[in-house]
Amino acid sequence: MSEERCDIIIPVYNSLNYVTACIESILKYTDYPYNIIIVDDGSDSYVRERLTLYEKEYVHFRVLYNE
């Protein structure tokens, strides 16, 4: 039987403080397998830089960029 996973989808638009708090809160849960999918709807470069760092650090983290 395969392991079940949960996908957590977070929409983002220039709200770095809220997104960071949200992501850090989710990352505290280590006992359940999950994927974090961020949908960035054209945020500023500093938001994209932070999301790129998360994506590089965590294998279950993915960012989708939309202009």
C-alpha positions in Angstrom: 0.0 0.0 0.0 1.4 3.4 -0.9 1.9 6.2 1.5 -0.8 8.9 1.4 0.3 12.5 1.0 -1.4 15.8 1.6 -1.0 18.7 -0.8 -1.1 22.1 0.8 -1.7 24.9 -1.7 -1.0 28.5 -0.6 -1.7 31.5 -2.9 0.7 34.3 -2.6 0.8 38.0 -3.7 3.3 40.3 -2.0 2.6 39.1 1.5 6.0 37.9 2.7 5.4 38.2 6.4 2.2 36.2 6.3 3.5 33.6 3.9 6.7 33.1 5.9 4.7 32.6 9.1 2.3 30.2 7.3 5.1 28.1 5.8 7.1 28.0 9.1 4.0 26.8 10.9 3.4 24.0 8.3 7.1 22.9 8.4 6.7 22.2 12.2 4.5 19.2 11.3 6.9 16.4 10.6 4.8 13.3 11.4 2.6 13.5 8.3 3.8 13.5 4.7 2.8 16.5 2.8 3.8 18.7 -0.2 3.6 22.5 -0.1 2.6 24.1 -3.3 2.9 27.9 -3.5 1.2 29.7 -6.3 2.8 33.1 -6.7 0.7 35.5 -8.6 3.3 38.1 -9.7 4.9 39.1 -6.4 7.9 41.4 -6.0 11.4 40.0 -6.4 12.1 39.9 -2.6 9.1 37.5 -2.2 10.3 35.3 -5.1 13.8 35.2 -3.6 12.5 33.9 -0.3 10.3 31.3 -1.9 13.2 30.1 -4.1 15.2 29.6 -0.9 12.4 27.4 0.6 12.2 25.5 -2.7 15.9 24.8 -2.6 15.9 23.7 1.0 12.9 21.4 1.1 12.3 18.6 -1.3 8.5 18.7 -0.7 8.2 22.4 -1.5 7.3 23.7 -5.0 6.6 27.2 -6.2 4.5 27.9 -9.3 5.1 31.4 -10.7 2.3 33.2 -12.6 2.8 36.7 -14.1 
